[in-house]
Amino acid sequence: MSRFTHLSIGISLTIIASLLFSCSSNNSDTQAPIPEITVIKAVQQDVPIYRDFVGQVYGSSDIPIRARVSGFLEGIHFREGSMVKKGQLLYTIDQQTYKAKVAVEQSGLAEAQTSLVKAESDLNRMKPLAEINAVSKSDLDAAVAQYEAAKAYVEAAKSSLELAKIDLGYCSVKSPISGLIGKTKAKRGEFVGQNPNPVILNTVSITDSILVEFFLSEADYIELARKAISIEEGKTVRPENYDPDIRLILADGSTYKEQGGINFIDRSVDPNTGSILIQAVFPNSDGLLRPGLYAKVRIKVSVAKDAILVPQRCVSELQGQYSVYVVNDSSRVETKQINVGPTINDYWLIDKGLEAGDKVVIDALQKVSEGARVKPKVIEFKSKSKKTQNQDNG
């Protein structure tokens, strides 16, 4: 066999092998399994839009307990952190100085009363003598003046004695209201009632209901004011078809069970901060809330009608552009650019780019690409966030 014949046979075998390998590869591609991808359907529903504002909790009345006289603190007559009643004895201050002052003023009053008796006697003796001209008119006038001065001196002495008794009474510090008392700021034996020692010994708070103060920016205030919220006689006034649904979000993320209401809007916007003080009141029948807590006030400002929702983890963001992967009717993956609104729990509210029922890829964003053929598996998304009442987004 010639050399040329051997070469021809070799080339033919190479071509046949290449064709067989190509066919084998095509069959392998054709038989590659289609990946199963989990998707959720975009939800369409009415969505309440909430705004959160940081606030601080106060008692409905927080009354400071002050030492109105100075002296050494002798006794503490309550248990810290307990409920006290109006008029209950809280503190006693050393009374010796004030008892001595009362004794001095009592002595002064007795002296003034003696002088009054003498002046009255002199006047009564002088009047008959003046009628028969036995004494001069100037002597009678002097006796009258002496009597009037003695009466005034008695009244002044009575006032001084009353003031001394009041100061003595201040040595017994009593609760002005019934409520929850805090930790004492002074100890037995400490000199109180003037700086630098504590002037405010404690605070008693009424906590059957609590107040939450927070601030709104000018824009937020205008948004709420346009819904005709106003305050008249301490009550929130609003249209019948508008319910702000004011809730309190506690530090652990839970929602306080009672709904509140706005009962105060400040007179003006602070020009330094551009914000206005708002006060809301919440019932506190179980005593859970204490003055000094920080909490978020959540207010429903509007309702988005027929809004589209998708879980936040479905959405990708690149340089301010948001997108999702969607499986179309041909089971092909395509990218959709979207405009997002506010977040609602762990959802995005989608303003533009999606329609209700669109199959959105949720758990395989790194495994899919534009145009890939997939087998969609529709699952139900379970929100893991703590929802507020009347805010169930699926």
C-alpha positions as CSV (number, residue, x, y, z in Angstrom):
1,M,0.0,0.0,0.0
2,S,1.4,3.4,-1.0
3,R,2.3,6.2,1.5
4,F,-0.4,8.4,0.1
5,T,-3.0,5.7,0.8
6,H,-1.9,5.4,4.4
7,L,-2.2,9.2,4.8
8,S,-5.7,9.3,3.4
9,I,-6.9,6.6,5.8
10,G,-5.4,8.5,8.7
11,I,-7.2,11.7,7.8
12,S,-10.5,9.9,7.4
13,L,-10.2,8.2,10.8
14,T,-9.4,11.6,12.4
15,I,-12.5,13.2,10.8
16,I,-14.7,10.3,11.9
17,A,-13.4,10.5,15.5
18,S,-14.1,14.3,15.6
19,L,-17.7,13.8,14.3
20,L,-18.3,11.1,16.9
21,F,-17.0,13.3,19.7
22,S,-19.1,16.2,18.5
23,C,-22.3,14.1,18.4
24,S,-21.5,12.8,21.9
25,S,-21.0,16.3,23.2
26,N,-24.3,17.5,21.6
27,N,-26.2,14.5,23.2
28,S,-24.6,15.4,26.5
29,D,-25.7,19.0,26.3
30,T,-29.2,18.0,25.2
31,Q,-29.5,15.6,28.2
32,A,-28.2,18.1,30.8
33,P,-30.8,18.3,33.7
34,I,-32.7,21.6,34.0
35,P,-32.0,23.1,37.4
36,E,-34.9,23.6,39.8
37,I,-35.1,27.1,41.1
38,T,-37.3,28.4,44.0
39,V,-39.4,31.4,43.2
40,I,-42.1,33.3,44.9
41,K,-45.1,35.1,43.3
42,A,-45.1,38.9,43.7
43,V,-48.0,39.8,46.1
44,Q,-50.5,42.6,45.4
45,Q,-52.4,44.0,48.3
46,D,-53.2,47.2,50.2
47,V,-50.2,48.1,52.4
48,P,-50.3,50.4,55.4
49,I,-47.3,52.8,55.3
50,Y,-45.8,53.4,58.7
51,R,-43.2,55.9,59.9
52,D,-41.0,55.4,63.0
53,F,-39.9,58.2,65.4
54,V,-37.7,57.8,68.4
55,G,-39.4,58.9,71.6
56,Q,-38.8,58.9,75.4
57,V,-41.3,57.7,78.0
58,Y,-42.5,59.9,80.9
59,G,-45.1,59.3,83.5
60,S,-48.4,61.1,83.1
61,S,-47.2,63.1,86.1
62,D,-43.6,63.1,87.3
63,I,-43.4,65.1,90.5
64,P,-40.0,65.8,92.0
65,I,-39.7,65.5,95.8
66,R,-37.8,68.4,97.2
67,A,-36.2,69.3,100.5
68,R,-37.8,72.7,101.2
69,V,-35.6,73.3,104.2
70,S,-32.0,72.5,104.8
71,G,-30.8,70.1,107.4
72,F,-29.5,66.6,108.1
73,L,-31.6,63.8,106.7
74,E,-32.7,61.7,109.7
75,G,-35.1,59.1,108.2
76,I,-36.2,57.4,105.0
77,H,-39.7,56.0,105.4
78,F,-40.5,54.1,102.2
79,R,-39.2,51.3,100.0
80,E,-37.4,52.4,96.9
81,G,-39.2,51.5,93.7
82,S,-42.5,50.9,95.4
83,M,-46.0,52.5,95.2
84,V,-46.6,55.3,97.7
85,K,-49.8,57.1,98.6
86,K,-50.6,60.8,98.6
87,G,-49.7,62.2,102.0
88,Q,-47.4,59.3,103.0
89,L,-44.3,60.2,105.0
90,L,-41.2,59.8,102.8
91,Y,-38.3,61.7,104.6
92,T,-37.7,63.4,107.9
93,I,-35.1,66.2,108.3
94,D,-33.5,67.2,111.7
95,Q,-36.1,69.4,113.4
96,Q,-34.1,70.9,116.3
97,T,-33.2,74.1,114.6
98,Y,-36.8,74.7,113.4
99,K,-38.3,73.7,116.8
100,A,-36.1,76.3,118.4
101,K,-37.2,78.9,115.9
102,V,-40.8,78.1,116.7
103,A,-40.1,78.6,120.4
104,V,-38.5,82.0,119.7
105,E,-41.4,83.1,117.6
106,Q,-43.9,81.9,120.3
107,S,-42.0,84.0,122.8
108,G,-42.1,87.0,120.5
109,L,-45.8,86.6,120.1
110,A,-46.3,86.5,123.8
111,E,-44.3,89.6,124.2
112,A,-46.3,91.4,121.5
113,Q,-49.6,90.3,123.1
114,T,-48.4,91.7,126.5
115,S,-47.5,95.0,124.8
116,L,-50.9,95.0,123.2
117,V,-52.7,94.5,126.5
118,K,-50.7,97.3,128.1
119,A,-51.4,99.6,125.1
120,E,-55.1,98.8,125.2
121,S,-55.2,99.5,129.0
122,D,-53.4,102.8,128.6
123,L,-55.8,103.8,125.8
124,N,-58.9,102.9,127.8
125,R,-57.6,104.9,130.8
126,M,-56.8,107.9,128.6
127,K,-60.1,108.2,126.8
128,P,-62.2,109.3,129.9
129,L,-59.5,111.8,130.9
130,A,-59.5,113.3,127.4
131,E,-63.3,113.7,127.5
132,I,-62.9,116.0,130.6
133,N,-59.8,117.7,129.2
134,A,-57.6,116.2,132.0
135,V,-55.0,115.1,129.3
136,S,-54.1,116.8,126.1
137,K,-55.3,115.6,122.7
138,S,-51.7,114.9,121.7
139,D,-51.4,112.4,124.6
140,L,-54.6,110.7,123.5
141,D,-53.3,110.5,119.9
142,A,-50.1,109.0,121.2
143,A,-52.0,106.3,123.2
144,V,-54.1,105.4,120.1
145,A,-50.9,105.2,117.9
146,Q,-49.3,103.0,120.6
147,Y,-52.3,100.7,120.6
148,E,-52.4,100.4,116.8
149,A,-48.7,99.7,116.7
150,A,-49.1,97.0,119.3
151,K,-51.9,95.3,117.3
152,A,-49.7,95.3,114.2
153,Y,-46.8,93.9,116.2
154,V,-49.0,91.0,117.3
155,E,-50.1,90.3,113.8
156,A,-46.5,90.3,112.6
157,A,-45.5,88.0,115.5
158,K,-48.3,85.6,114.5
159,S,-47.1,85.5,110.9
160,S,-43.6,84.9,112.0
161,L,-44.7,82.0,114.2
162,E,-46.8,80.6,111.4
163,L,-43.9,80.7,109.0
164,A,-41.7,79.0,111.6
165,K,-44.3,76.2,112.0
166,I,-44.4,75.8,108.2
167,D,-40.7,75.4,108.1
168,L,-40.9,72.9,110.9
169,G,-43.6,71.0,108.9
170,Y,-41.3,70.9,105.9
171,C,-39.0,68.7,108.0
172,S,-41.5,65.9,107.3
173,V,-41.4,65.4,103.6
174,K,-44.7,63.7,102.3
175,S,-45.7,62.4,98.9
176,P,-47.8,65.0,97.0
177,I,-49.4,62.2,94.9
178,S,-50.0,58.5,94.8
179,G,-47.6,56.8,92.4
180,L,-44.4,55.0,91.8
181,I,-41.4,56.3,93.7
182,G,-37.8,55.9,92.5
183,K,-34.4,55.5,94.1
184,T,-33.5,58.1,96.8
185,K,-30.8,60.6,95.9
186,A,-29.8,61.2,99.5
187,K,-28.9,58.9,102.4
188,R,-29.4,59.1,106.1
189,G,-27.1,61.6,107.8
190,E,-26.5,63.6,104.6
191,F,-27.1,67.4,104.7
192,V,-29.8,68.2,102.2
193,G,-31.9,71.1,101.0
194,Q,-29.2,73.3,99.4
195,N,-26.6,72.9,96.8
196,P,-24.3,71.0,96.2
197,N,-26.3,68.4,98.2
198,P,-29.5,67.0,96.7
199,V,-32.4,69.4,96.6
200,I,-34.5,66.9,94.7
201,L,-34.6,63.9,96.9
202,N,-36.7,61.6,94.6
203,T,-39.4,61.6,92.0
204,V,-42.9,60.1,92.2
205,S,-44.6,59.2,88.9
206,I,-48.2,58.4,88.0
207,T,-47.8,55.5,85.6
208,D,-51.4,54.3,85.0
209,S,-50.9,56.0,81.6
210,I,-47.6,57.2,80.2
211,L,-46.6,60.0,77.9
212,V,-44.1,59.5,75.0
213,E,-42.5,62.7,73.6
214,F,-40.9,62.6,70.1
215,F,-40.0,65.1,67.4
216,L,-41.3,65.4,63.9
217,S,-39.4,67.2,61.1
218,E,-41.2,70.0,59.3
219,A,-41.9,67.7,56.4
220,D,-43.3,64.9,58.5
221,Y,-45.4,67.4,60.5
222,I,-46.9,68.9,57.3
223,E,-47.7,65.4,56.0
224,L,-49.6,64.6,59.2
225,A,-51.2,68.0,59.5
226,R,-52.6,67.7,56.0
227,K,-54.6,64.8,57.3
228,A,-56.3,67.2,59.6
229,I,-54.8,66.0,62.8
230,S,-55.3,68.7,65.5
231,I,-55.6,68.9,69.3
232,E,-58.7,70.3,71.0
233,E,-59.0,70.1,74.8
234,G,-56.3,67.5,75.0
235,K,-57.9,65.1,72.5
236,T,-56.8,64.1,69.0
237,V,-59.2,65.5,66.4
238,R,-59.2,63.9,62.9
239,P,-61.5,63.0,60.1
240,E,-63.7,59.9,60.6
241,N,-62.0,58.1,57.7
242,Y,-58.4,58.6,59.0
243,D,-57.0,56.5,61.8
244,P,-53.3,57.2,62.5
245,D,-52.9,53.8,64.3
246,I,-50.2,55.0,66.8
247,R,-48.2,52.2,68.2
248,L,-45.2,51.9,70.5
249,I,-42.2,49.7,69.5
250,L,-40.2,48.6,72.5
251,A,-36.4,48.1,72.8
252,D,-36.7,44.4,72.2
253,G,-38.5,45.0,68.9
254,S,-41.9,43.9,70.2
255,T,-45.0,46.0,69.7
256,Y,-46.7,47.3,72.8
257,K,-50.3,45.9,73.1
258,E,-52.1,49.2,73.7
259,Q,-52.8,51.7,70.9
260,G,-52.0,55.4,71.7
261,G,-53.2,58.8,70.7
262,I,-51.6,62.2,70.2
263,N,-52.6,64.6,72.9
264,F,-50.2,67.5,72.4
265,I,-48.6,69.3,69.5
266,D,-46.2,72.1,70.5
267,R,-46.9,75.7,69.7
268,S,-44.0,76.1,67.2
269,V,-41.2,74.5,65.3
270,D,-37.8,74.8,66.9
271,P,-35.8,77.0,64.5
272,N,-32.5,75.5,65.6
273,T,-33.5,71.9,64.8
274,G,-36.3,72.3,62.4
275,S,-38.5,69.9,64.4
276,I,-41.6,70.1,66.4
277,L,-42.4,68.4,69.7
278,I,-45.3,65.8,69.7
279,Q,-46.7,64.0,72.7
280,A,-48.6,60.8,72.6
281,V,-50.4,59.0,75.5
282,F,-50.6,55.3,76.0
283,P,-52.5,53.2,78.7
284,N,-50.2,51.4,81.1
285,S,-52.6,49.2,83.1
286,D,-50.1,46.4,83.6
287,G,-47.2,48.7,84.6
288,L,-44.9,47.5,81.9
289,L,-43.7,50.9,80.8
290,R,-41.5,53.0,83.1
291,P,-40.4,56.6,82.8
292,G,-37.1,57.1,81.1
293,L,-37.5,54.3,78.5
294,Y,-36.6,55.0,74.9
295,A,-39.1,53.6,72.4
296,K,-40.1,54.1,68.8
297,V,-43.5,55.7,68.0
298,R,-44.9,54.1,64.9
299,I,-47.6,56.0,63.1
300,K,-49.6,54.9,60.1
301,V,-49.3,57.8,57.7
302,S,-51.1,56.3,54.6
303,V,-52.2,53.2,52.8
304,A,-50.7,52.1,49.5
305,K,-53.5,50.7,47.4
306,D,-52.8,47.5,45.4
307,A,-49.1,47.6,46.1
308,I,-46.7,45.0,44.8
309,L,-44.5,43.3,47.5
310,V,-41.5,41.1,47.2
311,P,-39.1,39.8,49.9
312,Q,-36.0,42.1,50.3
313,R,-33.6,39.2,49.7
314,C,-35.0,38.9,46.1
315,V,-33.7,42.3,45.2
316,S,-30.2,43.1,43.9
317,E,-28.7,46.6,44.0
318,L,-25.9,47.9,41.9
319,Q,-24.9,51.6,41.9
320,G,-28.3,52.6,42.9
321,Q,-30.1,50.5,40.4
322,Y,-32.4,47.8,41.7
323,S,-33.3,44.6,39.8
324,V,-34.8,41.1,40.3
325,Y,-34.6,37.8,38.4
326,V,-38.0,36.7,37.0
327,V,-38.9,33.3,35.4
328,N,-41.1,34.0,32.4
329,D,-43.7,31.8,30.8
330,S,-41.0,30.0,28.7
331,S,-39.2,29.0,31.9
332,R,-36.4,31.3,31.0
333,V,-34.7,33.7,33.5
334,E,-34.9,37.4,32.7
335,T,-33.8,40.5,34.5
336,K,-36.3,43.2,35.4
337,Q,-35.3,46.7,36.5
338,I,-37.5,47.9,39.3
339,N,-38.2,51.1,41.3
340,V,-38.5,50.4,45.0
341,G,-40.5,52.2,47.7
342,P,-40.3,51.9,51.4
343,T,-39.4,48.6,53.2
344,I,-42.3,46.9,55.0
345,N,-40.9,44.5,57.6
346,D,-38.7,42.2,55.4
347,Y,-40.4,43.2,52.1
348,W,-39.7,45.8,49.5
349,L,-42.7,47.7,48.2
350,I,-42.2,47.9,44.4
351,D,-43.3,51.1,42.7
352,K,-42.5,50.0,39.2
353,G,-41.2,47.1,37.2
354,L,-43.3,44.1,38.5
355,E,-46.8,42.8,38.2
356,A,-48.9,40.7,40.5
357,G,-48.1,37.0,40.0
358,D,-44.6,37.5,38.5
359,K,-42.4,34.5,39.5
360,V,-39.4,36.1,41.3
361,V,-36.2,34.2,42.0
362,I,-35.6,34.2,45.8
363,D,-32.8,31.8,46.9
364,A,-30.6,31.2,43.9
365,L,-29.5,34.6,42.7
366,Q,-25.9,33.5,42.3
367,K,-26.9,30.4,40.3
368,V,-29.0,31.9,37.6
369,S,-28.2,34.2,34.7
370,E,-30.1,36.0,32.0
371,G,-31.7,33.6,29.5
372,A,-31.0,30.4,31.5
373,R,-33.6,27.8,31.3
374,V,-34.9,26.7,34.7
375,K,-37.6,24.7,36.4
376,P,-39.4,27.1,38.8
377,K,-40.6,25.8,42.1
378,V,-43.1,28.2,43.7
379,I,-42.8,28.5,47.5
380,E,-44.6,30.6,50.1
381,F,-42.4,33.2,51.7
382,K,-42.7,33.3,55.5
383,S,-41.8,36.7,57.0
384,K,-39.5,36.5,60.0
385,S,-39.9,40.0,61.2
386,K,-42.1,41.0,64.2
387,K,-45.2,42.6,62.7
388,T,-47.2,45.3,64.2
389,Q,-50.9,44.7,64.5
390,N,-52.9,45.7,61.4
391,Q,-49.6,45.3,59.4
392,D,-49.7,41.7,58.1
393,N,-47.9,41.6,54.8
394,G,-48.0,37.9,54.2
